[in-house]
Amino acid sequence: MEYSVIVHSAEEGGYWVEVPALPGCYSQGETVEETLGNVKEAIELYLDVLREEGHPIPRDEEVVFKVSVAA
């Protein structure tokens, strides 16, 4: 499965990431690469808990685009 993630710059340095399809699933890291690796692990753990509790696995239905505008 694939999930859309949003990577944010953290005020104190590094990055934090959220997974819109999985409420409450966040992670962080010092680099983008580390942050993406950490969120992959967070997603896997999140899905494991859902399975253990008998909940359905959410599908990622997000479509993300960047839109350019004149500023």
C-alpha positions as CSV (number, residue, x, y, z in Angstrom):
1,M,0.0,0.0,0.0
2,E,1.0,3.6,-0.5
3,Y,0.1,6.6,1.7
4,S,0.4,10.3,0.9
5,V,2.5,12.1,3.5
6,I,3.1,15.8,4.1
7,V,6.6,16.8,5.2
8,H,6.9,20.0,7.3
9,S,10.0,21.9,8.4
10,A,10.2,21.9,12.2
11,E,10.8,25.2,13.9
12,E,13.6,23.7,16.0
13,G,15.2,22.2,13.0
14,G,14.7,19.0,11.1
15,Y,11.3,17.9,9.8
16,W,8.0,16.4,10.9
17,V,5.6,14.4,8.8
18,E,1.9,13.6,8.9
19,V,-0.2,10.9,7.2
20,P,-3.6,12.4,6.3
21,A,-5.3,9.0,5.8
22,L,-4.2,7.8,9.2
23,P,-5.3,10.3,11.9
24,G,-2.7,10.7,14.6
25,C,0.1,9.1,12.6
26,Y,3.1,11.4,12.7
27,S,6.9,11.1,12.8
28,Q,10.0,13.3,12.6
29,G,13.6,13.3,11.7
30,E,16.7,15.4,11.1
31,T,16.7,15.0,7.3
32,V,13.9,14.4,4.8
33,E,15.3,10.9,4.1
34,E,15.3,10.0,7.8
35,T,11.9,11.5,8.3
36,L,10.4,9.4,5.4
37,G,12.1,6.3,6.8
38,N,10.7,7.0,10.3
39,V,7.2,7.6,9.0
40,K,7.3,4.4,7.0
41,E,7.9,2.6,10.3
42,A,5.1,4.6,12.0
43,I,2.7,3.7,9.3
44,E,3.5,0.0,9.6
45,L,3.0,0.1,13.4
46,Y,-0.2,2.0,13.0
47,L,-1.6,-0.6,10.6
48,D,-0.4,-3.4,12.9
49,V,-2.5,-2.0,15.7
50,L,-5.5,-1.6,13.5
51,R,-5.2,-5.2,12.4
52,E,-4.8,-6.4,16.0
53,E,-7.9,-4.5,17.1
54,G,-9.9,-5.8,14.1
55,H,-10.4,-2.4,12.5
56,P,-10.4,-1.9,8.7
57,I,-7.2,-0.6,7.0
58,P,-7.9,2.9,5.6
59,R,-7.1,3.4,2.0
60,D,-5.3,6.6,0.9
61,E,-7.7,8.4,-1.4
62,E,-5.7,11.7,-1.3
63,V,-4.5,13.2,-4.5
64,V,-1.9,15.9,-3.9
65,F,-1.0,18.5,-6.4
66,K,1.1,21.7,-6.2
67,V,-0.5,24.8,-7.8
68,S,1.6,27.7,-8.9
69,V,0.3,31.2,-8.5
70,A,1.8,34.6,-9.1
71,A,2.7,36.3,-5.8
